[in-house]
């Protein structure tokens, strides 16, 4: 079956990683699955969206597909794909966030307006979060019977327990707790809050930060102003295997969301990846996080509560995270999830 997978966002974003994983595991079952890698990294003023419109338009202009899966409803991907509907293509739109909810600005209103026009052109909707599914059905009732929960999962060929940590790395940071955080450094990463949480911790630690993005330099400057730069290793953008290598050295991993309505609808890829490698995780109780409370060190929603939990867990950890690996492997495994989704596609289309 000719299936095309596209990501509306830039190549260095979590949603594009979701698109890639879906492609990687669907490709195992069907050689006709295609994926077009986004041509640009995140740009200022969302220029990557504007420029990629023309890229996708010419890439698919003369193509024919049975199914087109679009991760995030934006004009740069949805409009070019509409040209293929008269040729028989069915469009599945994956909604993995409330993108307009991170800002209270004119840009936010534009995003909400365009997405309200683009979502209804889909033949089917997928999403990764029960809260988000309910929200979509409430706002788009016609999809009540045309929506599928495509979970946020882990690639266990990369993120798995038992990876060997470089001895030199451990030696360099001997007697220090290695904390770990990864994210696309944008408005939704809340990295400035994490810096605030770490600013009053007196225990000796080093924080590995994996990820780049539009606010990367801003966050480095904030860390410098807070006198934290000497305790942070900004690793920048890393490929997946390099990320897993640094993660394997971590003593504690961090997940933090501001207690805002938009974060009720998120599904943390990094939390799942941390647990898949048997790592202790500190996260604050916002949105879906409570679903993992038996396997993580969960603080209250506030930043102060999160900071207090870090202080506590730097000194003491039990082994509750050891149960997390089996839970993630059973319920959030891309290999299993992609097989179920492929069977669903075959039955529906």
Buried (B, 14 or more C-beta within 10 A) or exposed (E): BBBBBBBBBBBBBBBBBBBBBBBBBBBEBEEEBBBBEBBBBBBEEBEBBEEBBEBBBEBBEEBEBBBBBBBBBBBBBBBBBBEBEEEEBBBBBBBBBBBBBBBEEEBBEEBEEBBEEBBEBBBBBBBBBEBBBEBBBEEBEEBEEBBBEBBBBBBBEBBBBEBEBEEEBEEEBEEBBBBBBBBBBBEBBBBBBBBBBBEEBEEEBBBBBBBBBBBBEEBBEBBEEBEBBEBBBBBEBBEBEEBBBBBBBBBBBBBBBBBEEBBBBBBBBBBBBBBBBBBBBBBBBBBBBEBBEEBBBBBBBBBEBBBBBBBEBBEEBEEBBEEBBEBBBEEBBBBBBBBEBBEBBEEEE
